[in-house]
């Protein structure tokens, strides 16, 4: 019997373009930042609206950095739920997420710049 909750396979490109990829660690930071920006009570609704639904407890633990091991498939599902489809690929010691579209990669890069700017501003404010 086929699992109705199994994710549909996404065709993987034969040749990967590393210029449109980010490491697992960067993807985790992006996902945790976005999940942390959800208004109170909306994260559970978002998790349940995903196809298949994402386990809310796991999502909260991931958001709060309380997961015991790397979870690249969860990160990929979160990115996909945010409208950023990626291909997961691994090299000997690192996992990467390749964005299907350059525009999505650019969007994440801009988000990373905003996160870095806010962190620098917060550090500057706390030093004064």
N, C-alpha and C positions, 0 to 999 in steps of 0.2 A: 504494500500500500504506500502510495506516495505521500510524503509529508507536506501538508498544505501550507506550512509556515516556512518552508525552505526558500531561501533567496534564489531568484532566477539568476542563472549564470550570466555574467557579463563578458562579452568577447574581449579578450585581452589582445592589445596590439602586439604584433610580432617584434617590432623594434621599438624600444622604449626611449622616450626623449627625456633625459635627466634634467633638462632645463625647466620642465614643467612639473617637477616633483619636490616634495618636502619629506623630511625624515619623520619617523614615528614620533620622536620627542617633540618636534615642532607641531605636528598634527595634534598631539595630546594637549599642548598648551592652547592651541586655537580652540579646540573643542571644549576644554574646561572653561575657558574665558567666555565662550558663547553660551554654554549651559549655565554659567553663573549669572548671566545677564537676563535670564528669563524672570519675569515677574512672579511673585509668590503664587503658587498654585497652578501655574501654567505648564511647568515642566512635565507633570504627570499626564496632563491632557495631550501634550506633544508626543510623549513616549507612547501613549496608547493609540495615537493616530497613525503611527508608523506601520508600514506593511512589511513583514509582520511586526506586531507591537514589540517595543523594546522593554525589557524588564526594568521597572521604575527604580527598584532598590539598587540594582546594579548601576544604573545611570547616576543615581545620587552618590553612590560610593565612588564611581569614576570621577564625577565632578569634584568631589572633595579629596581626591587623590588617595583613596583608601582601597585600592585594588592590589592584590598580592602579586600579580604578574602582568606582563605586557598583554594588552588585549587589542591587537591590530584589527580584528574583524569588527569589534565594537566601535572603534574609531572610524572605520570605513562606513559602518551603518549610520553613525552620527553625521558624518560629512554628507552622506547620501541624503539623509533626512533634512539637511540644511540646503539641499539643492546643489550639492557639489559632488557629482559622481567622480569616483576615482578608481584606479586599478591598483591593487596591492601587489607589491613585488618585494622580494627579499634578496639581499646579498649576504655574504657569510656572517657579518656581525651587525647588520642594520636592516631595518624594514623601511620601505619608502611608499609613499602614496603618489601615484602619477595622476594628475588631473586630466580628464578627457578633453577639456577645452582651455585654451590659453586665457580666456576671460575669467574663468573660475580661479585659475592660479593667480592672476593679477589681483583679483578680489581678495584672496587670502593674504597675499603679500601686503596689500594696503591695510588689512586688518592687523597684521603683525606690526606694521609701522605705528598704527594707532595705539596698540598695546604698549609698545616700547616707549612711545612719547608719554603716555599716561604714567608709566612706571617711573620714568625719569622725573616727571613733574612731582609725583608723590614723594620720591626720594628727596628732591630739592626742598619740598615743603616741610618734610620731617626733619631735615638738617637745620632749618632756621629756627 
